[in-house]
């Protein structure tokens, strides 16, 4: 029985670690998405800065 309790204790300690790792992975994914959005916004700003009124409405 001691071995069973030992395994149960090990599993009990591993579960919070697994949950923490999952949370860290989710946080990392959210950070990457935010960086991608920021990069896209900067690229759009750079593109918009290069446009002129003539390019938007040529006649």
C-alpha positions in Angstrom: 0.0 0.0 0.0 2.9 2.4 0.6 3.7 2.3 -3.1 0.2 3.1 -4.1 0.2 6.1 -1.7 3.6 7.1 -3.1 2.3 7.1 -6.6 -0.9 9.0 -5.6 1.2 11.6 -3.9 3.5 11.9 -7.0 0.4 12.3 -9.2 -1.1 14.8 -6.9 2.1 16.9 -7.1 2.4 16.6 -10.8 -1.2 17.8 -11.5 -0.6 21.4 -10.4 2.7 21.4 -12.4 0.8 20.3 -15.5 -1.9 22.9 -15.0 0.8 25.6 -14.6 2.5 24.5 -17.8 -0.8 24.6 -19.6 -1.4 28.1 -18.3 2.1 29.2 -19.4 1.6 27.8 -22.9 -1.8 29.6 -23.2 -0.1 32.9 -22.0 2.7 32.4 -24.5 0.1 31.9 -27.3 -1.8 35.0 -26.3 1.5 37.0 -26.3 2.4 35.8 -29.8 -1.0 36.8 -31.1 -0.7 40.2 -29.6 2.7 40.7 -31.1 1.4 39.6 -34.5 -1.4 42.1 -34.2 1.0 44.8 -33.2 3.3 44.0 -36.2 0.4 44.0 -38.6 -0.7 47.4 -37.2 2.8 48.8 -37.6 3.0 47.5 -41.2 -0.4 49.1 -42.0 0.7 52.4 -40.5 3.9 52.3 -42.5 1.9 51.6 -45.7 -0.6 54.3 -44.9 2.2 56.8 -44.4 3.5 56.2 -47.9 0.2 56.8 -49.6 -0.6 60.2 -51.1 -4.0 61.7 -51.9 -3.2 61.3 -55.6 -2.7 57.5 -55.2 -6.1 57.3 -53.5 -8.0 59.4 -56.1 -6.1 59.5 -59.4 -7.6 61.6 -62.2 
